[in-house]
Amino acid sequence: MKREEKKQRLSLTLLFAAVILIVLLMTTLLLGLIVVWLVRRGILQLGATEIKTGGLLLRMIFWSLVVGSVLSFLAIRYPFRPVNEIMGALNRLAAGDFSVRLSPRGIWAKYPALRRLSDSFNKTAEELGNTELLRADFVNNFSHEFKTPIVSIAGFAKLLRKGNLSLEEQTEYLKIIEEESLRLSAMATKVLELTQVENQAILTDIAPYNLSEQIRSCIVLLEDRWSQKHLELMLDFDEHTIVASEGLMKQVWMNLLDNAVKFTPEYGIVEVSMAEEGSSVQVMVTNSGSVIAPEDRERIFQKFYQADTSHAAEGNGIGLAVVKKIVELHGGSVRAESGEDRTSFIVTLQKERTVQAE
C-alpha cells in the first residue's frame, strides 16, 4: 500500500513538472519562430557585432521572460486548478466549515493520486464534522449532568442552613449531598483520565504483575454497585501475568466492569473470562440484558459518543474512549460483540511486551 502511494505521489509530481517543462519548451520554440520570422521579414537586423556582444541573447532572455510568464499563467491555470480547489477547501475546513467536500472533475477524476487525495480529504472532513457534533452534544449533556448535582447540593445545603430539621431529615440531606458530590468527582475524574491518556504517547511505568488479581480487586471495589442490583458474577479464569502499566490497566477494567454493571438489569449476569492465545491474553467482560446496535459498535469507542441517546443510564461517553486509548498504548486491541441479549467487550493484550504508541 505504501509503495503504491509513493508511486501515485511521484506520478503527480512528474505531471506538474512535465507541464512546466512543456511551457518552457513552448516558450523557447515560439520565441525562436518569432525571431526567424522577424529576420526573414527584414524587421530585425542582426549584425556580426550584435551577435558577438550578446545583444540577441539579451533580447531573447527578455522576451522569454515576458512570453514565458504569459504562457505559464495561461497553461498552468488548468493543471493547477485541482491544487487551487484543495487549498480553498483546506481554508474552509480550517475556518470550521466541515461540510466542504472535494470532487475531481473531467480528466482529473480519472487520476488515481487526486482521487485518493480527495477521498482522504473528504473522510477527514466527515470525521471532523462528526467529532464536532459529538463534542457539542457532549458539552450540552455534560453541562446538564454537572448542573444537576450542583443544584441539588445547593438546595439541600440551604435547607440545612435554615435549621428546624429532624435528625432523620438532616441525615438524609447530608447523604444526598455526599452522593451528589461523589457524582461530580466521578465526572471530573473521567475528563482528567481522558486528558491524561490522550497526552501520553509512551509507557514508562510498565512492569510484570498479576492481571487476574487486578481484575478480582476491581470487582471487589464495585461490590456495592453490583450487589445492590443483585447481579450474579461468573468468573472463569486462572492466574495470568502480563507486562503493562498497572495503573492505566486498572482504569480499563474499572470502566468495562462499571459499564457491565450499569447496563445489566436487576438479577442479571456479569461474566468475566480470560484465556491465553500464543503470546497474548484475551479478557472478555460480558453482561446480559443489553444489546448494542451494529452501527454503534465501532462508534462507542469515540470520545463523547453515547449509544444510549435517551441518556437513561449515567455516563458521559468518555469511559470507552479511555479504554481504547489505554489498550492501544499497550499495543493491544478492544472490540465489542453484541446480540441475543448479551454484550461482550474483548480486550487482547501482549503478555511479555508492550508496544509504544506511534
C-alpha positions as CSV (number, residue, x, y, z in Angstrom):
1,M,0.0,0.0,0.0
2,K,2.8,2.5,0.9
3,R,4.7,1.6,-2.3
4,E,1.5,2.3,-4.3
5,E,1.0,5.7,-2.5
6,K,4.6,6.6,-3.3
7,K,4.1,5.8,-7.0
8,Q,1.0,7.9,-7.1
9,R,2.6,10.9,-5.4
10,L,5.6,10.6,-7.8
11,S,3.3,10.4,-10.8
12,L,1.6,13.6,-9.6
13,T,4.9,15.4,-9.1
14,L,6.1,14.3,-12.6
15,L,2.8,15.5,-14.1
16,F,3.2,19.0,-12.8
17,A,6.9,19.0,-13.7
18,A,6.0,17.9,-17.2
19,V,3.6,20.8,-17.5
20,I,6.2,23.3,-16.5
21,L,8.8,21.8,-18.9
22,I,6.3,21.9,-21.8
23,V,5.6,25.5,-21.1
24,L,9.3,26.3,-21.2
25,L,9.8,24.4,-24.4
26,M,6.8,26.1,-26.0
27,T,8.2,29.5,-24.9
28,T,11.6,28.8,-26.5
29,L,10.1,27.4,-29.7
30,L,7.7,30.3,-30.0
31,L,10.4,32.9,-29.4
32,G,12.7,31.2,-31.9
33,L,10.0,31.2,-34.5
34,I,9.2,34.8,-33.9
35,V,12.9,35.7,-34.3
36,V,13.2,33.8,-37.5
37,W,10.0,35.4,-38.9
38,L,11.3,38.9,-37.9
39,V,14.7,38.3,-39.6
40,R,13.1,37.0,-42.8
41,R,10.7,40.0,-43.0
42,G,13.7,42.3,-42.5
43,I,12.2,43.8,-39.4
44,L,15.0,42.5,-37.2
45,Q,18.6,43.2,-38.5
46,L,21.3,41.1,-36.9
47,G,24.9,42.2,-37.4
48,A,28.0,40.3,-36.5
49,T,28.8,42.8,-33.8
50,E,25.4,42.4,-32.2
51,I,25.8,38.6,-32.2
52,K,29.2,38.8,-30.7
53,T,28.2,41.3,-27.9
54,G,25.3,39.1,-26.9
55,G,22.6,41.6,-27.9
56,L,20.5,38.9,-29.4
57,L,20.9,36.7,-26.3
58,L,19.8,39.6,-24.0
59,R,16.7,40.2,-26.2
60,M,15.8,36.5,-26.3
61,I,16.1,36.3,-22.5
62,F,13.9,39.4,-22.0
63,W,11.2,38.2,-24.4
64,S,11.5,34.6,-23.0
65,L,10.6,36.0,-19.6
66,V,7.7,38.0,-20.9
67,V,6.3,35.3,-23.2
68,G,7.1,32.5,-20.7
69,S,5.2,34.3,-17.9
70,V,2.1,34.8,-20.0
71,L,2.1,31.2,-21.3
72,S,2.8,29.8,-17.8
73,F,-0.1,31.8,-16.4
74,L,-2.4,30.5,-19.2
75,A,-1.2,26.9,-19.4
76,I,-0.8,26.2,-15.7
77,R,-4.1,27.5,-14.6
78,Y,-5.8,24.4,-15.8
79,P,-3.4,21.8,-14.5
80,F,-3.2,23.5,-11.1
81,R,-6.9,24.0,-10.8
82,P,-7.2,21.0,-8.5
83,V,-4.5,22.4,-6.3
84,N,-6.4,25.7,-6.0
85,E,-9.5,23.8,-5.2
86,I,-7.7,21.8,-2.5
87,M,-6.2,25.0,-1.0
88,G,-9.7,26.6,-1.0
89,A,-11.2,23.6,0.6
90,L,-8.5,23.4,3.3
91,N,-9.1,27.1,4.1
92,R,-12.8,26.4,4.5
93,L,-12.1,23.4,6.7
94,A,-9.7,25.4,8.9
95,A,-12.5,28.0,9.2
96,G,-14.8,25.4,10.7
97,D,-16.8,24.5,7.6
98,F,-16.9,20.7,7.9
99,S,-19.4,20.3,5.1
100,V,-16.8,21.1,2.4
101,R,-16.0,18.2,0.0
102,L,-13.7,17.7,-2.9
103,S,-15.0,16.2,-6.2
104,P,-12.5,15.9,-9.0
105,R,-14.0,16.6,-12.4
106,G,-13.0,15.9,-16.0
107,I,-9.7,14.2,-16.7
108,W,-8.7,14.7,-13.0
109,A,-11.4,12.4,-11.9
110,K,-9.5,9.5,-13.6
111,Y,-6.2,10.3,-12.0
112,P,-5.6,7.9,-9.0
113,A,-3.4,10.2,-6.9
114,L,-6.0,13.0,-7.0
115,R,-8.9,10.6,-6.3
116,R,-7.0,9.2,-3.3
117,L,-6.3,12.7,-2.1
118,S,-9.9,13.8,-2.5
119,D,-11.1,10.6,-0.7
120,S,-8.7,11.2,2.2
121,F,-9.8,14.9,2.5
122,N,-13.5,14.0,2.4
123,K,-13.0,11.4,5.0
124,T,-11.1,13.8,7.2
125,A,-13.8,16.5,6.9
126,E,-16.5,14.0,7.7
127,E,-14.7,12.7,10.8
128,L,-14.1,16.3,12.0
129,G,-17.8,17.1,11.4
130,N,-18.8,14.0,13.4
131,T,-16.4,14.9,16.2
132,E,-17.7,18.5,16.3
133,L,-21.3,17.2,16.6
134,L,-20.3,14.8,19.3
135,R,-18.3,17.5,21.1
136,A,-21.3,19.9,21.0
137,D,-23.6,17.1,22.3
138,F,-21.2,16.2,25.0
139,V,-20.9,19.8,26.2
140,N,-24.7,20.1,26.4
141,N,-25.0,16.7,28.2
142,F,-22.1,17.3,30.4
143,S,-23.3,20.8,31.4
144,H,-26.7,19.3,32.3
145,E,-25.1,16.4,34.2
146,F,-22.8,18.9,36.1
147,K,-25.6,21.3,36.8
148,T,-28.0,18.8,38.3
149,P,-25.8,17.7,41.3
150,I,-24.7,21.3,41.9
151,V,-28.3,22.4,42.2
152,S,-29.1,19.5,44.5
153,I,-26.1,20.3,46.7
154,A,-27.0,24.0,46.9
155,G,-30.7,23.2,47.6
156,F,-30.1,20.8,50.4
157,A,-27.3,22.9,51.9
158,K,-29.7,25.8,52.0
159,L,-32.3,23.7,53.8
160,L,-29.7,22.5,56.4
161,R,-28.6,26.1,57.0
162,K,-32.2,27.1,57.8
163,G,-32.4,24.5,60.6
164,N,-35.6,23.3,62.2
165,L,-35.0,19.8,60.8
166,S,-35.3,16.5,62.5
167,L,-32.2,14.3,62.8
168,E,-33.6,11.9,60.2
169,E,-34.0,14.8,57.7
170,Q,-30.5,16.1,58.4
171,T,-29.0,12.6,57.9
172,E,-31.0,12.2,54.6
173,Y,-30.0,15.6,53.2
174,L,-26.3,15.1,54.1
175,K,-26.4,11.7,52.4
176,I,-27.8,13.3,49.2
177,I,-25.1,16.0,49.4
178,E,-22.4,13.3,49.7
179,E,-23.8,11.3,46.8
180,E,-24.1,14.3,44.5
181,S,-20.6,15.4,45.5
182,L,-19.3,12.0,44.5
183,R,-21.1,12.2,41.2
184,L,-19.3,15.5,40.5
185,S,-16.0,14.0,41.5
186,A,-16.5,11.0,39.2
187,M,-17.4,13.1,36.2
188,A,-14.3,15.3,36.7
189,T,-12.2,12.2,37.1
190,K,-13.4,10.8,33.8
191,V,-12.4,14.0,32.0
192,L,-9.0,14.1,33.6
193,E,-8.4,10.4,32.7
194,L,-9.2,11.1,29.1
195,T,-6.9,14.1,29.0
196,Q,-4.1,12.2,30.6
197,V,-4.2,9.2,28.3
198,E,-4.6,11.4,25.2
199,N,-1.5,13.3,26.0
200,Q,0.5,10.1,26.7
201,A,2.4,8.6,23.9
202,I,5.0,6.4,25.6
203,L,4.6,4.0,28.5
204,T,7.2,4.5,31.2
205,D,5.9,2.5,34.2
206,I,5.5,-1.0,32.7
207,A,6.2,-4.0,34.8
208,P,5.1,-7.6,35.3
209,Y,2.0,-8.0,37.5
210,N,-0.8,-10.4,38.2
211,L,-3.7,-9.5,35.9
212,S,-6.1,-11.9,37.4
213,E,-5.6,-10.4,40.9
214,Q,-6.1,-6.9,39.5
215,I,-9.5,-7.8,37.9
216,R,-10.6,-9.5,41.1
217,S,-9.7,-6.3,43.0
218,C,-11.7,-4.2,40.6
219,I,-14.7,-6.4,41.1
220,V,-14.4,-6.0,44.9
221,L,-14.2,-2.2,44.5
222,L,-17.5,-2.3,42.6
223,E,-19.3,-4.6,45.0
224,D,-21.7,-2.0,46.3
225,R,-23.0,-1.4,42.8
226,W,-23.5,-5.0,41.6
227,S,-24.8,-6.2,45.0
228,Q,-27.5,-3.5,45.0
229,K,-28.8,-4.9,41.7
230,H,-28.5,-8.5,43.0
231,L,-26.3,-9.4,40.0
232,E,-24.7,-12.8,39.6
233,L,-20.9,-12.6,38.9
234,M,-19.4,-15.5,37.0
235,L,-15.6,-15.6,36.9
236,D,-13.8,-18.0,34.6
237,F,-10.0,-17.6,34.6
238,D,-6.8,-18.9,36.1
239,E,-3.8,-16.8,37.1
240,H,-2.3,-14.7,34.3
241,T,0.6,-12.3,34.4
242,I,1.3,-9.5,31.9
243,V,3.8,-6.8,31.4
244,A,1.9,-3.5,31.4
245,S,1.2,-0.2,33.3
246,E,-0.8,-1.5,36.2
247,G,-2.3,1.9,37.0
248,L,-3.5,2.5,33.5
249,M,-4.9,-1.0,33.0
250,K,-6.9,-0.6,36.3
251,Q,-8.8,2.1,34.5
252,V,-9.6,-0.3,31.7
253,W,-11.1,-2.9,33.9
254,M,-12.9,-0.4,36.1
255,N,-14.6,1.2,33.1
256,L,-15.6,-2.1,31.5
257,L,-16.9,-3.7,34.7
258,D,-18.7,-0.5,35.6
259,N,-20.4,-0.4,32.2
260,A,-21.3,-4.1,32.5
261,V,-22.9,-3.5,35.9
262,K,-24.6,-0.3,34.7
263,F,-26.3,-1.9,31.7
264,T,-27.3,-5.2,33.3
265,P,-30.8,-5.3,34.7
266,E,-31.5,-6.5,38.2
267,Y,-30.8,-10.2,38.9
268,G,-28.8,-10.3,35.6
269,I,-25.4,-11.9,35.0
270,V,-22.0,-10.4,34.5
271,E,-19.3,-12.7,33.3
272,V,-15.5,-12.2,33.2
273,S,-13.3,-14.8,31.4
274,M,-9.7,-14.9,30.4
275,A,-7.7,-17.1,28.1
276,E,-4.2,-17.2,26.6
277,E,-3.6,-17.4,22.9
278,G,0.0,-17.7,22.0
279,S,1.9,-14.6,23.1
280,S,-1.3,-12.8,24.1
281,V,-4.0,-12.9,26.7
282,Q,-7.7,-12.2,26.0
283,V,-10.1,-10.8,28.6
284,M,-13.8,-10.9,27.9
285,V,-16.3,-8.9,30.0
286,T,-19.9,-9.9,29.2
287,N,-23.2,-8.6,30.6
288,S,-26.8,-9.8,30.0
289,G,-29.8,-7.8,29.2
290,S,-28.5,-5.2,26.8
291,V,-27.6,-5.1,23.1
292,I,-25.6,-2.6,21.1
293,A,-26.8,-1.9,17.6
294,P,-24.3,-2.9,14.8
295,E,-23.9,0.6,13.6
296,D,-22.9,1.7,17.1
297,R,-20.3,-1.0,17.9
298,E,-17.4,1.0,16.4
299,R,-18.6,4.5,17.3
300,I,-19.0,3.7,21.0
301,F,-15.2,3.9,21.3
302,Q,-15.2,7.5,20.1
303,K,-15.0,10.1,22.8
304,F,-18.3,11.8,23.7
305,Y,-20.3,9.2,21.9
306,Q,-23.3,7.6,23.7
307,A,-25.2,4.8,22.1
308,D,-28.0,5.4,24.7
309,T,-29.4,8.6,23.2
310,S,-32.1,8.8,25.8
311,H,-29.4,9.2,28.5
312,A,-31.4,7.0,30.8
313,A,-28.2,5.5,32.2
314,E,-25.4,7.5,33.8
315,G,-22.5,8.3,31.6
316,N,-20.8,10.9,29.5
317,G,-19.3,9.0,26.6
318,I,-15.7,9.1,27.9
319,G,-15.1,5.7,29.6
320,L,-14.8,3.5,26.4
321,A,-12.6,6.2,24.7
322,V,-10.3,5.9,27.7
323,V,-10.3,2.1,27.4
324,K,-9.5,2.1,23.7
325,K,-6.6,4.6,24.1
326,I,-5.0,2.8,27.0
327,V,-5.3,-0.6,25.3
328,E,-3.8,0.8,22.1
329,L,-0.9,2.4,24.1
330,H,-0.1,-1.2,25.2
331,G,-0.2,-2.4,21.6
332,G,-3.4,-4.3,22.1
333,S,-7.0,-4.1,20.8
334,V,-10.5,-3.9,22.0
335,R,-13.8,-4.7,20.3
336,A,-17.4,-5.1,21.1
337,E,-19.7,-8.1,20.2
338,S,-23.4,-7.9,20.9
339,G,-26.5,-10.0,20.3
340,E,-29.2,-12.3,21.8
341,D,-29.5,-10.1,25.0
342,R,-25.7,-10.2,25.6
343,T,-22.9,-7.7,25.1
344,S,-19.2,-8.6,25.3
345,F,-16.1,-6.4,25.3
346,I,-13.0,-8.3,24.3
347,V,-9.5,-6.9,25.2
348,T,-6.5,-8.5,23.7
349,L,-3.0,-7.7,25.2
350,Q,0.5,-9.0,24.8
351,K,1.8,-10.9,27.8
352,E,5.5,-10.4,27.5
353,R,6.0,-7.0,26.0
354,T,4.3,-3.7,25.1
355,V,4.4,-1.6,22.0
356,Q,4.9,2.1,22.2
357,A,2.2,4.2,20.6
358,E,3.1,5.6,17.2
